[in-house]
Amino acid sequence: MTPAPLPLPVVLLIAAAGVVAGMLNALAGGGSFITFPALLLAGLDPLAANITSTVALFPGQIVTALAGRRLVADVGPLRIRPMFIISVAGGVVGAVLLLHTPPSFFARLVPWLIMFATAVFAWGSFWRKQLHAASSGIPMPVLVGVQTCIAIYGGYFGGGIGLLMLAALTIAGIQVRAAAATKNMLAMAMNASATVLFAFSSLTRWPAATALCAGAISGGLCGSWLIRRLPERVIRAFVVGVGTLLTVWMFVRRGS
């Protein structure tokens, strides 16, 4: 069954959400916390909203990853190439799992995924430095296992993957700036594999994805201008607030 065309006001709403998401991703991350509910409000079911959001935000991830490629670092004895391969493979596994998930099951799972992602984002934003100060690093086998799990989760849902990787990489001993560039490259890898699979899925809503992508690119350009003008903690607190409200809304929506 072909989805009904989106009215112009809905397209503009999605594009506006993309602008905000692009700014958040440039400033602090968490743009999917904006795009996902916007697509739900536009009438997409949770599964289609998640897939469409992943596809639409991917071009911005390419730009971000390539812009910081010179800062990408190896993780101790584990070089970036194996990490990249792990991320691609995990993204494929997660995407395949998602495509074989019944929409009704995914709708029940979404509130828990958003709650988990919000908790990770909050921890990574406000308490991660305390843990890093007391940490002596992560053994390589543990790091491989952690990155594999993050990559699978990223292909399946994706919310909070940046903070999950940033936490793991900084605990492993990488400086924050290099860790940020490295996690951007790895996030692009896992989402690239997922996006390729999603692009051929009937669940991708291309009119919504196009509007969202255009808005996200514009928002990313605005975010690059705002990044030195807004306090980072304010942005991160806003993202956590959005995630918390979305979690509550999704639990209430599921129960109604």
MIDO-168621 format. One line per 5 residues: number of its first residue (from 1); their letters; for each residue y, z, x of N, C-alpha, C, O. Coordinates in steps of 0.02 Angstrom, whole numbers. Atoms other than C-alpha are relative to their C-alpha. Last residue first. Layout:
<pts>
NUM> A> Y,Z,X,Y,Z,X,Y,Z,X,Y,Z,X ~ ...
</pts>
This chain:
<pts>
256> SGRRV> -26,17,66,226,1272,-169,-42,-53,-34,-27,-73,-90 ~ 24,-46,52,129,1353,-27,21,-18,-70,-6,8,-119 ~ 72,5,5,146,1206,92,-27,44,-56,-77,27,-89 ~ 16,66,30,332,1193,58,-75,-7,-9,-98,-36,-59 ~ -18,-5,71,355,1380,92,-20,-64,-37,-46,-62,-92
251> FMWVT> 47,-47,30,260,1366,257,13,6,-76,-33,8,-116 ~ 64,33,5,358,1208,301,-53,46,-30,-96,23,-68 ~ -3,50,53,525,1290,260,-68,-34,-9,-89,-45,-66 ~ -1,-34,64,485,1444,365,-2,-50,-58,-40,-41,-106 ~ 64,-34,9,436,1338,514,-4,34,-68,-54,26,-104
246> LLTGV> 49,51,18,587,1225,492,-69,31,-11,-105,10,-56 ~ -11,20,70,703,1375,489,-50,-51,-23,-74,-49,-80 ~ 18,-57,42,626,1441,650,8,-17,-74,-36,-3,-115 ~ 72,-6,1,633,1272,735,-24,56,-44,-74,49,-80 ~ 26,56,40,815,1247,687,-76,4,-6,-103,-4,-61
241> GVVFA> -17,-13,70,860,1420,751,-27,-54,-45,-53,-40,-99 ~ 46,-52,24,766,1389,914,13,16,-73,-34,27,-112 ~ 66,31,7,862,1226,936,-51,50,-25,-91,34,-69 ~ -2,43,59,1029,1312,902,-69,-32,-13,-92,-34,-70 ~ 4,-45,58,988,1451,1026,0,-41,-65,-34,-24,-113
236> RIVRE> 69,-23,6,951,1317,1157,-8,46,-60,-58,42,-95 ~ 42,55,22,1118,1233,1126,-71,23,-10,-102,6,-61 ~ -19,15,69,1214,1396,1137,-44,-55,-28,-68,-51,-85 ~ 33,-49,44,1117,1448,1292,18,-11,-73,-22,3,-117 ~ 70,17,11,1167,1286,1379,-34,48,-48,-74,28,-89
231> PLRRI> 45,-48,-31,1352,1319,1358,-72,-15,-18,-88,-25,-76 ~ 27,-49,46,1439,1157,1305,-46,49,37,-85,27,79 ~ -54,-29,41,1556,1053,1413,-25,53,-49,15,92,-75 ~ -40,-46,-42,1451,995,1560,53,36,-40,95,71,-12 ~ 44,-45,-38,1312,918,1453,39,50,43,14,104,57
226> LWSGC> -7,-70,21,1434,849,1326,-34,49,47,-21,109,44 ~ -71,-19,-5,1459,679,1409,9,74,-15,52,107,15 ~ -17,2,-71,1273,652,1443,73,19,11,91,42,65 ~ 24,-60,-33,1242,712,1266,16,2,74,29,54,102 ~ -47,-54,15,1352,575,1195,-20,64,36,22,102,61
221> LGGSI> -62,16,-37,1248,443,1285,53,54,-12,88,74,34 ~ 12,-14,-70,1089,527,1222,62,-15,43,77,22,90 ~ -5,-71,-12,1158,529,1047,-11,19,72,21,65,98 ~ -72,-17,4,1187,342,1050,10,74,14,56,94,50 ~ -32,29,-60,1008,314,1110,74,17,2,101,36,54
216> AGACL> 18,-42,-58,943,435,978,31,-26,64,52,13,107 ~ -38,-62,0,1039,348,838,-14,42,62,32,72,90 ~ -70,17,-13,969,178,882,43,62,3,86,69,47 ~ -6,20,-70,793,249,894,72,-15,18,97,7,70 ~ 5,-61,-40,806,339,727,10,-15,74,44,22,109
211> ATAAP> -62,-38,10,867,183,638,1,62,44,52,79,72 ~ -55,39,-29,726,79,714,66,38,-6,105,43,42 ~ 4,-6,-73,594,212,678,58,-36,33,86,-12,83 ~ -23,-67,-19,649,226,496,0,8,75,46,38,103 ~ -71,-7,17,637,38,471,28,68,20,83,73,47
206> WRTLS> -44,34,-47,473,37,571,74,1,-20,116,9,24 ~ -49,28,46,377,167,472,56,-31,41,101,4,63 ~ -66,5,-29,226,197,585,47,-35,-50,33,-91,-71 ~ -38,-60,17,77,247,477,70,-1,30,113,39,10 ~ -36,12,63,5,71,480,43,59,-20,84,54,-65
201> SFAFL> 22,-38,58,-39,104,661,41,-17,-61,102,-27,-56 ~ 46,41,39,-18,-29,794,-26,36,-62,-70,10,-97 ~ -35,62,17,137,52,870,-43,-46,-43,-17,-88,-80 ~ -35,-8,63,48,220,861,34,-64,-22,42,-76,-82 ~ 48,-5,55,-77,169,995,36,3,-67,14,-29,-115
196> VTASA> 36,63,3,57,108,1116,-50,1,-58,-55,-48,-95 ~ -42,49,35,165,259,1073,-36,-67,-6,-30,-100,-57 ~ 1,-14,71,26,382,1119,39,-53,-39,18,-76,-92 ~ 66,16,25,1,302,1289,-5,12,-75,-36,-27,-111 ~ 9,72,-5,187,302,1322,-68,-20,-28,-73,-67,-67
191> NMAMA> -25,31,61,204,479,1255,-5,-76,2,-7,-108,-50 ~ 44,-17,56,90,548,1389,24,-31,-65,-17,-49,-107 ~ 67,26,-9,177,454,1528,-44,15,-60,-78,-30,-86 ~ -2,71,14,354,488,1466,-70,-30,4,-88,-73,-36 ~ -7,6,72,315,673,1461,2,-73,-21,-27,-93,-71
186> LMNKT> 66,-12,29,251,661,1640,2,-4,-77,-46,-28,-108 ~ 43,56,-17,413,580,1700,-69,8,-32,-97,-40,-58 ~ -24,59,37,521,705,1607,-45,-61,13,-60,-99,-32 ~ 26,-6,69,412,848,1672,26,-58,-42,-9,-79,-88 ~ 72,11,1,444,790,1850,-28,3,-71,-68,-39,-90
181> AAAAR> 11,71,-10,632,775,1828,-74,-17,-5,-93,-68,-33 ~ -26,35,59,643,950,1753,-13,-75,5,-33,-106,-43 ~ 48,-11,55,529,1022,1889,23,-37,-63,-19,-66,-98 ~ 57,45,-11,637,942,2024,-51,7,-56,-81,-42,-77 ~ -25,68,8,793,1027,1952,-57,-50,9,-63,-97,-30
176> VQIGA> -13,17,69,702,1193,1926,21,-73,-9,-3,-107,-54 ~ -67,-18,19,627,1208,2098,17,-31,-68,-10,-83,-87 ~ -48,55,-6,439,1186,2103,69,24,-22,74,61,-71 ~ -41,-3,-60,336,1343,2135,49,-56,9,83,-58,61 ~ 38,27,-56,188,1331,2016,41,-4,64,14,-20,117
171> ITLAA> 45,-54,-21,283,1446,1897,-41,-23,60,-59,18,103 ~ -41,-49,-37,417,1312,1894,-41,60,23,-30,87,77 ~ -21,28,-64,290,1178,1851,42,49,40,35,55,101 ~ 57,5,-47,201,1278,1715,23,-23,69,-1,3,120 ~ 24,-67,-17,363,1330,1628,-56,-3,52,-55,33,101
166> LMLLG> -51,-29,-44,436,1155,1637,-21,70,21,-11,90,79 ~ 7,27,-68,274,1084,1569,50,32,47,33,47,105 ~ 66,-18,-26,270,1197,1416,-7,-24,72,-29,14,116 ~ -4,-70,-22,457,1176,1393,-66,25,27,-67,64,74 ~ -45,-4,-57,442,988,1388,4,70,28,2,80,88
161> IGGGF> 36,18,-61,289,994,1277,44,5,62,20,23,116 ~ 4,-53,-50,381,1095,1145,-34,-19,64,-42,23,109 ~ -55,-49,1,347,979,998,-10,54,52,-61,89,51 ~ -54,12,-47,226,842,1052,56,51,1,91,57,51 ~ -60,-23,36,107,831,905,63,-7,41,110,-40,20
156> YGGYI> 16,-18,69,-58,747,951,62,19,-40,72,-3,-96 ~ 20,59,38,-10,652,1108,-12,15,-73,-3,-29,-116 ~ -58,45,4,85,803,1173,-16,-63,-38,25,-87,-77 ~ -45,-26,52,-58,922,1130,60,-46,-9,83,-57,-65 ~ 35,11,64,-176,813,1231,43,24,-57,50,-11,-108
151> AICTQ> -1,72,14,-50,807,1374,-35,-15,-66,-11,-57,-104 ~ -67,18,22,-20,996,1368,2,-74,-19,33,-92,-69 ~ -10,-27,67,-207,1029,1376,68,-19,-29,74,-37,-87 ~ 45,37,46,-229,914,1524,10,23,-71,15,-18,-117 ~ -32,65,13,-76,989,1611,-43,-43,-47,-16,-79,-89
146> VGVLV> -59,-11,43,-149,1164,1592,33,-66,-18,50,-77,-76 ~ 22,-17,67,-319,1111,1659,58,9,-48,55,-13,-106 ~ 30,60,29,-242,1023,1809,-22,14,-72,-9,-26,-117 ~ -54,46,16,-131,1174,1843,-26,-64,-32,4,-90,-80 ~ -32,-26,60,-280,1291,1833,56,-46,-23,64,-60,-82
141> PMPIG> 44,12,57,-377,1185,1956,30,24,-66,21,-7,-118 ~ 4,70,20,-224,1182,2073,-47,-12,-59,-28,-48,-105 ~ 50,38,-38,-194,1370,2077,-8,-71,-28,2,-83,-87 ~ 59,15,40,-31,1423,1992,-50,-37,44,-31,-87,76 ~ 24,68,5,110,1506,2089,-64,-6,-40,-97,43,-55
136> SSAAH> 13,26,-67,165,1675,2155,-29,-70,-2,-49,-96,50 ~ 58,43,-8,247,1734,1994,-7,-24,72,43,-34,107 ~ 56,-41,-18,363,1883,1970,-63,-41,17,-115,-12,31 ~ -19,-44,-55,525,1785,1975,-59,42,24,-63,61,82 ~ -1,38,-62,447,1648,1869,15,44,60,-13,34,114
131> LQKRW> 69,10,-22,405,1772,1732,-2,-36,66,-43,-19,110 ~ 27,-66,-18,586,1831,1721,-72,-6,24,-91,26,73 ~ -23,-18,-67,648,1651,1728,-27,68,23,-41,78,82 ~ 41,30,-52,540,1603,1578,20,22,70,-23,31,112 ~ 38,-50,-37,625,1728,1461,-40,-28,58,-68,10,97
126> FSGWA> -33,-65,-9,767,1638,1372,-39,50,43,-9,98,67 ~ -73,2,-5,734,1451,1362,30,66,23,79,67,60 ~ -22,39,-57,549,1443,1402,75,1,10,99,-5,66 ~ 23,-33,-61,509,1585,1284,25,-37,61,50,-7,109 ~ -39,-62,-8,615,1511,1145,-19,36,64,25,59,101
121> FVATA> -69,18,-18,541,1337,1170,42,62,12,80,66,60 ~ 0,24,-69,364,1406,1173,71,-17,23,91,0,78 ~ 11,-59,-43,395,1506,1014,1,-20,73,29,16,115 ~ -63,-39,0,470,1352,930,-6,61,45,40,78,82 ~ -49,35,-41,320,1246,981,66,38,5,96,41,58
116> FMILW> 20,-4,-70,198,1374,913,51,-32,46,70,-4,97 ~ -10,-69,-20,292,1389,748,-18,11,73,18,45,110 ~ -73,-9,-9,302,1200,736,15,71,21,57,82,64 ~ -20,36,-60,114,1183,765,75,10,14,94,20,72 ~ 23,-37,-58,77,1319,638,19,-33,65,37,1,113
111> PVLRA> -39,-62,-8,186,1238,506,-21,41,60,22,70,94 ~ -68,9,-27,106,1067,544,39,66,5,69,78,58 ~ -4,-22,-69,-77,1117,518,72,1,27,88,41,71 ~ 13,-72,-4,-78,1111,328,9,27,71,28,85,80 ~ -54,-34,36,8,941,327,-10,75,1,39,113,4
106> FFSPP> -58,-4,-44,-113,882,463,58,36,-34,94,74,-1 ~ 14,-51,-51,-261,927,351,60,8,47,79,64,64 ~ -2,-66,33,-187,831,203,-13,56,50,18,109,46 ~ -69,-23,12,-146,680,313,4,70,-32,49,108,-16 ~ -21,12,70,-328,669,372,70,26,-12,86,81,11
101> THLLL> -11,-61,38,-334,672,563,20,-17,-71,68,-54,-81 ~ 60,-14,38,-410,517,642,4,67,-38,-45,92,-64 ~ 13,57,44,-243,448,701,-63,10,-42,-71,-22,-94 ~ -48,0,55,-200,621,769,-14,-56,-50,-10,-45,-110 ~ 15,-56,45,-360,635,870,47,0,-60,26,12,-116
96> VAGVV> 60,19,37,-329,462,942,-20,55,-49,-39,41,-106 ~ -20,50,49,-152,512,990,-60,-22,-42,-53,-30,-103 ~ -37,-32,55,-212,672,1074,19,-49,-54,15,-32,-113 ~ 46,-44,38,-344,581,1175,36,32,-59,10,31,-115 ~ 45,43,38,-223,444,1227,-47,42,-44,-56,28,-103
91> GGAVS> -39,28,55,-90,570,1279,-43,-44,-45,-35,-44,-106 ~ -6,-51,52,-220,663,1381,39,-25,-60,23,-8,-117 ~ 66,-9,31,-263,504,1476,3,52,-56,-24,42,-110 ~ 16,60,39,-80,462,1511,-65,10,-39,-68,-4,-98 ~ -45,1,58,-40,641,1564,-13,-60,-44,-14,-54,-106
86> IIFMP> 22,-52,47,-192,654,1677,42,-2,-64,16,4,-119 ~ 61,25,32,-144,489,1758,-27,49,-51,-48,29,-105 ~ -21,54,44,34,551,1791,-61,-27,-38,-58,-39,-98 ~ -32,-31,58,-31,714,1863,20,-52,-52,13,-41,-112 ~ 52,-29,43,-148,616,1976,28,34,-62,-1,30,-116
81> RIRLP> 41,54,30,2,512,2035,-58,27,-42,-67,4,-98 ~ -26,20,65,119,662,2057,-44,-53,-32,-49,-55,-94 ~ -53,51,-1,19,739,2197,17,-23,-70,-20,-12,-118 ~ 13,49,52,-77,902,2183,58,-50,-4,114,-31,-21 ~ 47,50,-25,-70,997,2348,-15,-55,-51,-46,-106,-34
76> GVDAV> 42,-27,-53,88,1088,2292,-46,-55,28,-22,-109,46 ~ 10,-71,19,149,1004,2134,-47,30,50,-108,31,40 ~ 70,-20,4,219,838,2196,-4,74,-17,44,111,-6 ~ 32,-32,-57,401,804,2156,-74,10,-12,-97,14,-69 ~ 69,-16,18,508,692,2046,-37,25,61,-32,-4,115
71> LRRGA> 10,-72,-6,690,702,2103,-72,21,-17,-89,79,-8 ~ -5,-19,-71,706,516,2140,-11,75,10,-23,97,66 ~ 62,12,-36,638,476,1966,3,21,73,-48,38,102 ~ 13,-56,-46,783,561,1876,-60,-10,45,-87,39,72 ~ -62,-25,-30,860,410,1791,-12,55,51,25,62,99
66> LATVI> -19,45,-55,689,331,1766,64,24,34,72,16,95 ~ 48,-5,-55,627,480,1664,21,-43,60,18,-20,117 ~ -6,-65,-32,783,491,1556,-46,6,61,-25,31,113 ~ -64,-2,-35,786,305,1518,7,65,39,28,65,97 ~ 5,45,-57,601,302,1474,64,4,42,61,10,103
61> QGPFL> 38,-34,-52,620,456,1365,-7,-44,62,-7,-19,119 ~ -44,-48,-34,759,371,1268,-36,37,55,-5,53,106 ~ -46,37,-44,642,225,1230,48,46,37,62,35,96 ~ 28,20,-64,509,350,1167,48,-39,45,51,-25,104 ~ -33,-36,-54,612,434,1031,-23,-23,69,6,-4,119
56> AVTST> -72,11,-1,569,307,895,34,33,60,82,5,87 ~ -15,69,-18,382,300,930,75,-10,10,97,-43,57 ~ 23,12,-68,360,489,930,19,-70,24,44,-78,80 ~ -46,-34,-46,467,510,774,-19,-12,72,25,-24,114 ~ -62,38,-3,367,379,680,50,31,48,84,-5,85
51> INAAL> 13,62,-37,202,464,723,64,-41,8,78,-66,62 ~ 14,-17,-69,263,637,670,-10,-63,42,17,-68,98 ~ -62,-24,-31,343,573,510,-10,15,74,32,-2,116 ~ -42,59,-14,188,471,464,65,20,34,89,-16,78 ~ 35,40,-51,78,627,480,42,-61,20,51,-75,79
46> PDLGA> -4,-30,-67,202,741,390,-33,-42,55,-7,-46,110 ~ 46,-56,-3,224,623,240,-1,26,72,20,-9,117 ~ 61,12,-38,380,517,241,-45,61,-4,-21,117,-6 ~ 57,16,42,506,541,100,-64,-16,37,-115,-31,5 ~ -4,71,19,672,536,191,-60,-23,-40,-62,-80,-64
41> LLLAP> -49,5,55,672,727,188,8,-72,-23,26,-84,-81 ~ 31,-30,59,513,723,292,46,-6,-60,25,-22,-116 ~ 47,49,25,595,600,412,-38,27,-61,-55,-11,-106 ~ -40,54,29,742,719,434,-46,-54,-31,-31,-80,-85 ~ -20,-17,69,621,865,456,42,-55,-33,38,-63,-93
36> FTIFS> 58,-12,43,538,776,604,21,20,-71,-1,-12,-119 ~ 26,63,28,695,706,683,-56,11,-49,-60,-23,-100 ~ -49,30,45,782,874,707,-29,-62,-34,-22,-70,-95 ~ -12,-50,52,642,978,783,52,-24,-50,57,3,-105 ~ 49,12,53,593,819,876,7,52,-56,-15,40,-112
31> GGGAL> -25,49,48,755,835,975,-48,-12,-58,-26,-28,-113 ~ 11,-23,68,695,996,1057,24,-49,-53,32,-30,-111 ~ 66,16,27,767,966,1229,-6,25,-71,39,58,-97 ~ 48,-55,-6,913,1055,1311,-70,-19,-19,-117,18,-2 ~ -28,-65,-18,1064,943,1336,-53,53,14,-49,89,63
26> ANLMG> -39,5,-61,997,766,1341,24,68,24,28,80,84 ~ 46,16,-55,860,803,1215,37,-6,66,10,13,119 ~ 39,-59,-17,985,891,1103,-47,-14,58,-54,27,103 ~ -43,-48,-35,1107,745,1109,-39,62,22,-30,86,78 ~ -15,27,-66,971,620,1067,44,47,40,33,56,100
21> AVVGA> 59,-9,-41,911,730,924,12,-26,71,-9,6,120 ~ 6,-71,-17,1086,741,852,-59,12,46,-54,50,95 ~ -57,-16,-44,1107,551,860,-4,73,23,3,88,82 ~ 14,25,-67,933,525,790,55,15,49,42,31,107 ~ 47,-47,-29,972,638,642,-19,-21,71,-27,20,115
16> AAILL> -39,-59,-19,1123,529,609,-44,53,32,-24,86,80 ~ -37,18,-60,1012,374,612,42,60,25,47,72,85 ~ 48,1,-55,893,457,488,36,-17,66,22,14,117 ~ 20,-69,-13,1036,500,371,-47,3,60,-39,46,104 ~ -56,-30,-36,1105,322,387,-15,73,17,4,97,70
11> VVPLP> -1,29,-67,935,252,339,56,31,42,46,47,101 ~ 55,-32,-35,928,371,191,-4,-25,72,-15,13,119 ~ -19,-68,-17,1100,316,132,-54,37,39,-39,78,83 ~ -47,-3,-56,1044,133,149,22,71,16,26,88,75 ~ -70,12,20,893,155,36,47,8,60,31,44,107
6> LPAPT> -42,-59,-3,723,144,124,71,-18,-23,99,-67,0 ~ -56,4,-47,609,5,67,44,62,-3,52,93,-56 ~ -61,26,30,453,64,-27,56,-4,52,59,38,96 ~ -50,-50,20,298,88,79,62,-33,-29,80,-89,-10 ~ -61,6,-40,169,-54,73,51,52,-22,66,57,-82
1> M> -60,0,42,0,0,0,63,0,44,70,43,87
</pts>
